[in-house]
Amino acid sequence: MSQNDDIEKGGIHAITPQQALGQNNGTLPASYGQAVRRSNLGNPGTLGLFSFASTTLILSLFNAQTRGIHAPNVVVGMAVFCGGLVQLLAGMWEFPRGNTFGGTAFASYGAFWMSYATILIPGSGILAAYTDASDELSSGLGIFLITWTLVTFFFLIVALRKNVGFIALFSVLTITFALLAAGELAASVNATKAGGVTGVITAFIAYYIGLSELLAAEDMAVVRLPLGIFPKRVD
């Protein structure tokens, strides 16, 4: 078995119909093997991870008020097209590969970025509706971020038997969302800045995992980056 296969199995990508369904007892109907088989599609994981990381890095630097930036609106273009559209496409490409986890994660965060961008776009009228009630806007954004804290925690639960890389990614991302939610609900600039710092860490973890998967897909890669893959559990 090649190292590439090891990384694929331990990463965000399911390989066989049994792995995709979490069933390894040979009870799948014979027709299922004809409908779902190993795909020759290229691995969309790096595309989704790099898009997520790049958009997260930009917004997190804004949240940390790097160079005195307070308004995050410059991230709108990235949030719509890179973090949003590209991740959504990566998620849709994961499903034909039999990877429910990867497809759900990429599509979900793609939707997150597009919905967040919609809030910031003036033409949406969302921010304008709260001009006379800033506390209500902060509460609304806080609830929005709490929801994504929960979603990310659910992904963390699933990632606990994948590899160390994904455990680190979803752990730090959960903390990031929680800090940003606290910053909105408690009107705490320090909490928002802390969320920006942990967001930067999240972005670089995602870059690392994405680069690891990209290198694993190359037959003549100059280096391999370990993800801390757990051995397959035998029931």
C-alpha positions in Angstrom: 0.0 0.0 0.0 1.4 3.4 -1.0 1.8 6.4 1.3 -0.7 8.2 -0.9 -3.3 5.5 -0.1 -2.6 5.8 3.6 -3.1 9.6 3.6 -6.2 9.3 1.5 -7.7 6.8 4.0 -6.8 8.7 7.0 -7.7 12.1 5.7 -10.9 13.7 4.7 -11.5 11.3 1.9 -13.4 8.0 2.0 -12.1 5.3 -0.4 -14.6 2.5 -0.6 -18.4 2.2 -0.4 -18.0 0.5 3.0 -15.9 3.3 4.4 -18.3 5.9 3.0 -21.2 4.2 4.9 -19.1 3.2 7.9 -20.0 -0.4 7.2 -17.3 -3.1 6.8 -19.3 -6.2 7.4 -19.9 -7.1 3.8 -23.6 -6.8 4.0 -24.0 -4.2 1.2 -26.2 -5.2 -1.7 -24.3 -6.4 -4.8 -25.9 -3.6 -6.9 -24.3 -1.0 -4.6 -20.8 -1.9 -5.8 -21.9 -1.0 -9.4 -23.4 2.3 -8.4 -20.6 3.5 -6.1 -17.0 2.7 -6.7 -13.6 4.3 -6.4 -13.7 7.5 -8.4 -11.1 8.7 -10.8 -11.9 12.3 -10.0 -9.0 14.4 -8.8 -8.9 15.1 -5.0 -10.8 18.3 -4.4 -9.6 18.5 -0.8 -6.7 20.8 -1.3 -8.9 23.2 -3.3 -11.5 23.4 -0.5 -8.9 23.6 2.2 -6.8 26.4 0.5 -10.0 28.4 -0.2 -11.1 28.0 3.4 -7.7 28.9 4.7 -7.2 32.0 2.5 -10.6 33.5 3.3 -10.2 32.7 7.0 -6.8 34.2 7.1 -7.9 37.5 5.7 -11.0 37.9 7.9 -9.0 36.8 11.0 -6.3 39.4 10.3 -9.2 42.0 10.1 -10.7 40.7 13.3 -7.3 41.1 15.0 -7.3 44.7 13.8 -4.1 44.2 11.9 -2.8 47.6 10.6 -5.7 49.3 12.3 -8.4 47.7 10.2 -11.8 47.7 11.8 -14.3 47.1 8.9 -14.2 43.6 7.4 -15.9 44.4 4.2 -12.8 43.9 2.0 -13.3 40.2 2.6 -16.6 40.1 0.8 -15.2 39.2 -2.6 -13.1 36.4 -1.1 -16.1 35.2 1.0 -18.4 35.0 -2.1 -16.1 33.4 -4.6 -13.2 31.7 -2.8 -14.5 30.7 0.6 -18.0 30.4 -0.7 -18.4 29.2 -4.3 -15.1 27.3 -4.6 -15.7 25.4 -1.3 -19.3 24.6 -2.4 -17.9 23.2 -5.6 -15.3 21.2 -3.7 -18.0 19.8 -1.5 -20.1 18.7 -4.5 -17.1 17.0 -6.0 -16.5 15.1 -2.7 -19.9 13.4 -2.8 -19.2 11.4 -6.0 -16.0 10.2 -4.3 -18.2 8.6 -1.6 -17.0 11.1 1.0 -19.9 12.3 3.0 -17.8 14.0 5.7 -15.7 16.0 3.2 -18.7 16.9 1.1 -20.7 18.0 4.0 -17.9 20.0 5.6 -16.9 21.9 2.4 -20.4 22.6 1.3 -21.4 23.8 4.8 -18.5 26.2 5.2 -19.0 27.4 1.6 -22.5 28.3 2.7 -21.2 30.0 5.8 -18.9 32.3 3.8 -21.6 33.2 1.3 -24.1 33.9 4.0 -21.6 36.0 5.9 -20.7 38.0 2.8 -24.5 38.6 2.2 -24.7 40.3 5.6 -21.8 42.6 4.7 -23.0 43.5 1.2 -24.8 46.9 1.4 -27.3 45.9 -1.3 -28.7 43.1 0.9 -30.1 45.7 3.4 -29.2 43.5 6.3 -26.9 45.9 8.1 -29.0 48.9 7.2 -31.9 47.3 9.1 -30.0 47.6 12.3 -28.6 51.1 12.1 -30.6 52.3 15.1 -30.1 49.1 17.1 -26.5 48.2 17.3 -27.0 46.0 20.3 -29.6 44.0 18.4 -27.1 43.6 15.5 -24.4 42.3 17.9 -26.9 39.8 19.4 -27.9 38.7 15.9 -24.3 38.1 14.9 -23.6 36.4 18.2 -26.4 33.9 17.6 -25.2 33.4 14.0 -21.7 32.6 15.3 -22.9 30.4 18.1 -24.7 28.3 15.5 -21.5 27.8 13.6 -19.7 27.0 16.8 -22.1 24.1 17.3 -21.8 22.9 13.7 -18.0 23.0 13.9 -18.0 21.0 17.2 -20.1 18.3 15.5 -17.5 18.1 12.8 -14.8 17.8 15.5 -16.6 14.8 17.0 -16.5 13.0 13.6 -12.9 14.0 13.1 -11.7 12.4 16.3 -10.9 9.1 14.5 -9.5 10.6 11.3 -6.1 12.2 12.0 -4.4 14.7 14.3 -4.5 17.3 11.6 -8.2 17.4 11.4 -8.6 17.2 15.2 -6.4 20.3 15.5 -8.2 22.1 12.7 -11.7 21.7 14.0 -10.7 22.2 17.7 -9.1 25.6 17.0 -11.9 26.5 14.6 -14.5 25.7 17.3 -12.6 28.0 19.7 -12.4 30.7 17.1 -16.1 30.8 16.5 -16.8 30.7 20.3 -14.5 33.7 20.8 -16.0 35.7 18.0 -19.5 34.9 19.3 -18.5 36.1 22.8 -17.0 39.2 21.3 -20.4 40.1 19.7 -22.6 39.1 22.6 -20.4 40.7 25.3 -19.3 43.6 23.1 -15.7 42.6 23.9 -13.0 43.9 21.5 -10.5 41.7 23.2 -12.5 38.5 22.6 -12.9 39.5 18.9 -9.1 40.1 18.7 -8.5 36.7 20.3 -10.8 35.1 17.8 -8.8 36.8 15.1 -5.6 35.3 16.4 -7.0 31.8 16.7 -8.5 32.2 13.3 -5.0 32.9 11.9 -3.8 29.7 13.5 -6.8 27.8 12.0 -5.9 29.1 8.6 -2.3 27.8 8.8 -3.5 24.4 10.0 -5.8 24.2 7.0 -3.0 25.3 4.7 -0.8 22.5 6.1 -3.5 19.8 5.6 -4.2 21.0 2.1 -0.6 21.0 1.2 -0.2 17.5 2.7 -3.1 16.2 0.5 -1.7 18.0 -2.6 1.7 16.4 -2.1 0.2 13.0 -1.4 -1.6 13.2 -4.8 1.8 13.7 -6.6 3.8 10.6 -7.5 7.1 12.5 -7.4 6.5 14.9 -4.6 9.7 16.3 -3.0 8.4 15.8 0.5 5.5 14.2 2.4 3.8 16.0 5.3 2.4 13.7 8.0 -1.1 14.2 9.3 -0.9 11.8 12.2 -3.2 9.2 10.8 -4.8 6.7 13.2 -4.6 3.0 12.4 -7.8 1.6 11.0 -10.0 0.0 13.7 -10.9 -3.6 13.1 -14.4 -4.6 14.5 
